Amino acid sequence: MTDRSLRSLVDTALAALANGREQRGGPLPAATPRQVEQTVDAALGHATLPAEGIGDEAALADLVTAVAAGAADPTDPACTGHLHCPPLDVAVAADLVASALNQSLDSWDQAPAATVLEERVIETLGDLAGLPGAAGVITTGGTASTYTALLLARDAAPSPVRVYSSEIAHFSADRGAHLLGIGEVVKVPVDEQHRLDVPHLARLLADAPADSRPVVVATAGTTDFGSIDPLPALAALVRTHGGWLHVDAAYGGGLLFSDTHRDLLTGVELADTVSLDLHKLGWQPAAAGVLLARDPALFEPLARRAAYLNPVDDEDEGYTSLLGRSLRTTRRADVLKIAVTLRALGRRGLGEKVDACLRLAQYSAAAVRARVDLELVADPVLSTVVFRYAGPDGTADDQINGRLRRALLSSGQAVVGRTEHRGRVLLKLTLLNPDATEADVDRVLDLVVAAGRAELES
Ligand SMILES: Cc1ncc(COP(=O)(O)O)c(C=O)c1O
């Protein structure tokens, strides 16, 4: 690789990206799944691995154009389906460098400066979360962070663990518990505000077998409702029972940057482990997950000695290895884009973006209420707005909601989220675009109403 060849290929890639975006002209391709498949196959020329290569420029131009034309584009304000953020240009630029440098954080001699940088970023995020002296690691996201946290909790003592979470916690807790062989997660109901019902959990813990250790996965920002479990009360309860508190702040963790909303996370500093995802309210290209553990010794179960990676005498001489922090061996320097972003925007810059998203959610809830065809299901806590299409006379059913959402997808006009709660199909705006405006939200809601009416009439 030379700087000149990279620069020219990046120019080609950016031109193809712009071309693909222009071809798409909206938040996602106006196409059925079959049509998307045909476009990708055509770009591949039906030869994903040709006998003879077609060359760098041609391969980049064809495929970048096709994938950009067929992308769900989180930079478009009508792309509101998921916790899928528009990445900051500065973070994308830093991420390109992470690829170009190809550092690997499993040993000092593959990533000298990046190893230091990851330690500094973890220290900073630990301080921000009120966990000074915490250890941590950059992960592939909330799923990996929660899995790792459950592993650390399981191995912290010999007695068996029993995992509890609210009934609307992210499924990664269930998957993690399953993979770790620690049984099914015990589901705790939520209250009217979609927060884990603490008295209910207290009764479950009182009745649990005496030799089991509770591991409570609290959510600070549920995927659908953005609700935040009562962290101080949960921490106190867990302490009484000698258990472990993991706070899944994959979504809500961004509030730590905001002077206005930081208080909603009070109690996170009482956790044993915390996950944050900066590819949600942190505007990083995926992946930028973070796991923090209050005490570095908690990472002990992951410690490994490999003669070719972290020999003792090297470590004794200060050649630090982060091998023992991660489930991965080869691990790219995702920390670079995070560190560059933290410095570029500062706490205030990031906090203002968080505030903008939460403000827009409040506006959106009012805009839903103002439309007779729509029914608001819950007041927003963070930046999601859960609602349904009820129709002019309130009789539109789940099927209509499902169909209208697919109609918006295949017309390429909007990506609206879909979920279910208490057996009903619901629609959702997930507002992670700090530059989106009230007019953008109005347009998406008008599209939902028009699509709903079209379905009712069809
Ligand atoms: C609350 C919560 N936890 C965990 C996750 C999983 O995060 P990731 O997709 O980064 O693995 C999500 C994803 O949306 C989430 O909303």
The ligand as a Gaussian input file, in Angstrom:
#p B3LYP/6-31G(d) Opt

LIG

0 1
 C      -30.458000      -2.276000      24.836000
 C      -29.556000      -2.980000      23.859000
 N      -28.613000      -3.793000      24.319000
 C      -27.791000      -4.462000      23.479000
 C      -27.906000      -4.324000      22.122000
 C      -27.009000      -5.100000      21.210000
 O      -26.061000      -4.265000      20.662000
 P      -25.175000      -4.687000      19.391000
 O      -26.138000      -4.733000      18.242000
 O      -24.190000      -3.599000      19.290000
 O      -24.578000      -6.003000      19.673000
 C      -28.874000      -3.480000      21.605000
 C      -29.016000      -3.327000      20.147000
 O      -29.830000      -2.597000      19.659000
 C      -29.730000      -2.781000      22.496000
 O      -30.691000      -1.986000      22.041000

